[in-house]
């Protein structure tokens, strides 16, 4: 029997459409005799034009900072895998020139142009960054003997190509240290592109991460992986082209590469304090529970340089990410930034992060940190003000006005997170997932209510007419709500799907957030073209799985246990791993399975194999009968009990529907 694990690593989704620059054909005119496709309506034109008049988009400060210190760039047309597949198309964002087209919010267009600037840049003496080849930024610090790598990107291929650019430009040096600032995959997935476990052991290279890194990195990417990865397809626009009517930027960075992720476990986890790494002094600053549950920032006193990791970057971040994650504490986030502002604001000549570009000059550093502090404090305090006055989650989000400082402080604008959904996240953090109205507490599922709403509004034709009327008035949010009911009542209603897709498209064209834009536009694509079929995203690989502790893998298996498939009385299976000297007893009942470290004398069966063999089963590259015949796996005792256990584990489909029932 084959098992297959799914991991929340949007970075390694291998979708052929990602590198395409083909622009969808414009099917209709402004008359809207049919749903418009790929064009901005008059309402969208007006909305985007309003943004252009309201914001100082011609301010060149960010462009000066983003291009400052440029040294070299990758000259090849693409970063490729060992098999020649394109991991990152260097030219995919070449269309980002000139003024914003009508199909893109001009503020997001500006951010996209900045994020797409790529190459090796000097930050200050002894510090460089490689930017524009991944969602994140890789920082390189010169030590006494080698390079200290901070956040080695998402994939092995982009990290290796970035290090090669560094060595080709600055001179080849060994990697003498690796630092993960936090537990998100775009900051550790490329680790084996710069170093491996054998080098770490042979040369004693420190790999430093914040306290709790391993637990949180594995929990997010293994336990919730299938659902989170599927939603990440929409959030990062992984299945649509890169062009002015599709994905233009993630806001946090240009986009997601399509290579292989890895995980090199840290040699040491630290919370805070001073540590010298290859002759460079690091003052680590605890930032746990802000942008990530495991995170730190650091200060380099000899260089008067502050790294804010992803706690403060060139955008308003997500308090709750659209792909799904644990909701974050906006108040703690703001207070951590304020603490750094107080302690290091007057001691820093430059601040740099794990995304975007640095800010230079003490006055500018203080202003940057002040804005970052204030945007999280603002959304926190104003949400609670509205909620304590009786506002529901949705009402609070609608009432929250943009703060005055965001008009000309672009780093506080919602290119990734937004005021609207971050308000809802703050509300959820304190009050849960509902607004206190009992009608919401035990609400019926959409598949049931949709048909009833359609009947109550006079039937499908009536709802379609109302939806089209709302669309033609430019009321795309209301059109989407009406038409979504119709699609969920009848997923085969082609006109409803097409008009809903066009409603989503206009909302995407107006979105300032790269994440919102991509989510809407992928939703539109799936309504028009169906869910992708035949493209199997590489959602797990041995480079990642082999670093995951065995108990965590069993906990992930437990989250796939289907009680309806277990028809036996409770029993125990011992799993013995011959190469790691581990033994895990899995207690199986009709409702749950519970893994426990150590064997159990009352086990009904025992399974002996290497951890590598176990990994191959989970990855779906081998199956139990074949492994048994080859002698790589041995079962003693009740073999049927082992079979029943394996067959009780669901194999989730990745391409489950989101925008249709």
PyMOL commands that set and color helices and strands:
alter all, ss='L'
color gray80, all
select helices_A, chain A and resi 10-12+16-19+42-54+61-67+106-116+156-170+185-187+191-193+197-203+213-223+225-235+330-344+362-388+393-399+404-407+410-412+419-431+438-441+446-456+460-472+476-489+494-510+514-529+542-545+550-558+563-565+611-618+624-630+639-647
alter helices_A, ss='H'
color red, helices_A
select strands_A, chain A and resi 70-72+78-80+86-89+119-124+127-131+138-142+146-150+174-180+206-210+268-270+273-277+280-286+296-300+305-307+350-352+359-360+571-577+582-588+593-597+605-609+633-637
alter strands_A, ss='S'
color yellow, strands_A
deselect
rebuild
show_as cartoon
